[in-house]
């Protein structure tokens, strides 16, 4: 009896550690980090591949996204991820020097907005890059 209870507790702990929410948070973190890695390497094409369609279209207003995104006023060194929250099909990844918003698409997380700072007072974030 004790052995089966311990096995059940161990299985529950394993399921909790590998829960979908944790995996989704990690996946969102990785997309935000890949965005800034691409920008740091001046790889506009890779950065644009991580954007949601409306965001990429907004960036590519008068020139190709791969060129335009490199001119956006985004943090040069946003720092490490400090906190991530997933809300259904949306995610917020807070880095030391930026906040990135993402949405779930069939191919995975895509950046909806970046270069975001809180304005306080319950008002929406002010974002440099958004769709």
DATAKA-V960655 format. One record per residue. RES is the residue in three letters. SS is DSSP state (2 for helix, 1 for strand, 0 for the rest). NEAR is the number of other ideal C-beta (glycine too) atoms within 12 Angstrom. D_FIRST is the distance of its C-alpha to the first C-alpha in Angstrom with 1 decimal. Layout:
BEGIN
<<RES/SS/NEAR/D_FIRST> <RES/SS/NEAR/D_FIRST>>
END
This chain:
BEGIN
<<UNK/0/7/0.0> <UNK/2/8/3.8> <UNK/2/9/5.4> <UNK/2/10/5.3> <UNK/2/11/6.3> <UNK/2/12/8.7> <UNK/2/13/9.9> <UNK/2/14/10.7> <UNK/2/14/12.5> <UNK/2/14/14.3> <UNK/2/14/15.4> <UNK/2/14/16.6> <UNK/2/13/18.5> <UNK/2/12/20.0> <UNK/2/15/21.2> <UNK/2/13/22.6> <UNK/2/14/24.5> <UNK/0/14/25.9> <UNK/0/15/26.8> <UNK/2/14/30.0> <UNK/2/19/31.7> <UNK/2/16/31.4> <UNK/2/19/32.8> <UNK/2/27/35.5> <UNK/2/25/36.5> <UNK/2/23/36.7> <UNK/2/26/38.8> <UNK/2/38/41.1> <UNK/2/29/41.5> <UNK/2/24/42.5> <UNK/2/37/45.2> <UNK/2/46/46.7> <UNK/2/29/46.8> <UNK/2/30/48.3> <UNK/2/45/50.9> <UNK/2/36/52.1> <UNK/2/18/51.9> <UNK/2/27/54.2> <UNK/2/37/56.5> <UNK/2/19/56.7> <UNK/0/14/57.7> <UNK/0/16/60.2> <UNK/0/20/58.5> <UNK/2/28/59.3> <UNK/2/21/58.3> <UNK/2/23/54.7> <UNK/2/39/54.6> <UNK/2/34/55.9> <UNK/2/24/53.4> <UNK/0/40/50.7> <UNK/1/42/52.5> <UNK/0/34/51.9> <UNK/2/21/54.9> <UNK/2/19/56.6> <UNK/2/35/56.2> <UNK/2/30/57.7> <UNK/2/18/60.5> <UNK/2/25/61.2> <UNK/2/39/61.5> <UNK/0/26/63.8> <UNK/0/17/66.3> <UNK/0/11/69.5> <UNK/0/15/68.2> <UNK/0/18/65.4> <UNK/2/32/62.0> <UNK/2/24/61.6> <UNK/2/19/64.8> <UNK/2/25/64.4> <UNK/2/37/60.9> <UNK/2/26/62.2> <UNK/2/21/64.7> <UNK/0/34/62.1> <UNK/0/19/61.8> <UNK/0/35/58.2> <UNK/0/25/56.9> <UNK/0/15/57.8> <UNK/0/14/54.7> <UNK/0/28/52.1> <UNK/0/19/49.6> <UNK/0/17/45.9> <UNK/1/28/43.4> <UNK/1/18/42.5> <UNK/1/19/40.5> <UNK/1/31/39.6> <UNK/1/21/38.7> <UNK/1/26/38.1> <UNK/1/16/39.1> <UNK/0/12/38.6> <UNK/0/18/41.3> <UNK/1/23/42.9> <UNK/1/37/42.1> <UNK/1/32/43.8> <UNK/1/39/43.8> <UNK/1/28/45.3> <UNK/1/28/46.8> <UNK/0/16/48.6> <UNK/0/21/51.9> <UNK/1/37/51.3> <UNK/1/37/49.2> <UNK/1/50/48.6> <UNK/1/38/47.7> <UNK/1/42/46.2> <UNK/1/31/45.5> <UNK/1/23/43.2> <UNK/1/23/45.3> <UNK/0/9/44.3> <UNK/0/13/44.8> <UNK/1/22/42.9> <UNK/1/35/43.8> <UNK/1/34/47.6> <UNK/1/52/49.5> <UNK/1/37/51.1> <UNK/1/35/52.6> <UNK/1/46/53.0> <UNK/1/31/55.0> <UNK/1/30/53.8> <UNK/1/23/54.3> <UNK/0/16/53.2> <UNK/0/12/56.2> <UNK/0/9/54.5> <UNK/0/7/55.1> <UNK/0/7/52.8> <UNK/0/9/55.1> <UNK/0/15/54.0> <UNK/0/24/53.9> <UNK/1/18/57.1> <UNK/1/28/56.6> <UNK/1/25/59.0> <UNK/1/40/57.5> <UNK/1/28/56.4> <UNK/0/24/56.9>>
END
